[in-house]
Amino acid sequence: MEIISVIPRGYCQGVVRAIQIAKNTVRENPHVPVTMLGMIVHNQYVVHACQQLGIRFVEEAGRSRIDLLDDINEGIVIFTAHGVSDDVRQKALCKGLTAVDATCPDVIKSHELVRAHCADHGDVLYIGKQGHPEAEGTVSLSDRVHLITCCADIEKLNHLNHVLITNQTTLSLLDCQRIIDACLKKYPQAQIASEICPATRIRQQAVMHLKNIDLLIVVGDVRSNNSHQLKEIGLSSGIPEAVLIDSIQDLTIDMIKEKDRIAVTSGSSTPSELTKQVIDFLQEYAQDPHWKNPPQTAEVKI
Ligand code: SF4
């Protein structure tokens, strides 16, 4: 059995920055309640490590960032790496909260592009995932931003002006291009601004270039969009099997037995300790497949 550690993988700069901002905020404000508006990044281990530092989280499936703000009445609110709309910033200000912004610079760049286009009276076709906080934040910037989750959504829109096609930063390169092509069929004169961030792009390209792999293991949280995309890209690139696991606790011998070449990668919100545990175990198993089952995972520190 051969184990291929895909490079690059794991934390991107935006996630490292968001975690550092959260840690600094707690350290510099020891007597102030600090609340994160949503999951800091889509990884339960990182969330748990932040909770250990004293950060409270408000998060509920189906509730928008602006609604979640109702649950924060004092202290500091941290906006996550996914970014928020201007309405959320304004509401936090009106409530007297101190806002700390951990929005990823790549998301800020994407917001600036959308704002500028709307100010110029253009419409934006924004390709993204329904319910994802980044898409929610960007679509809320203006009534001129239209969320496109699939090709069918394009047909529902008419009479758009001076169209810009852009997208969420963590989409699959392949899916995004397919929807861009469909948008162009209806709006052939549209401008295109591909905003898949460099971290997402190079992690996906590294998976696309893998050869002769029997199994791709993606270490990442089930809520992490970029982790899902790595799995889907692997399958679309001809790898016969791909699995998304939270940590080594989800790895089973049935998944790996009789595989000759296993590649391991991880989402950009996955702590490197979790991926290392998987790789270390696979390498030991490759040496001697009879001697043990995967170990229990250790707690992650940030
Ligand atoms: S995946 Fe990209 S956009 Fe998201 S936090 Fe990382 S660098 Fe920023």
Boltz pocket constraint, residues with backbone or C-beta under 6 A from the ligand:
constraints:
  - pocket:
      binder: B
      contacts: [[A, 12], [A, 13], [A, 14], [A, 15], [A, 81], [A, 104], [A, 105], [A, 106], [A, 107], [A, 169], [A, 170], [A, 197], [A, 198], [A, 199], [A, 200], [A, 226], [A, 268]]
      max_distance: 6.0
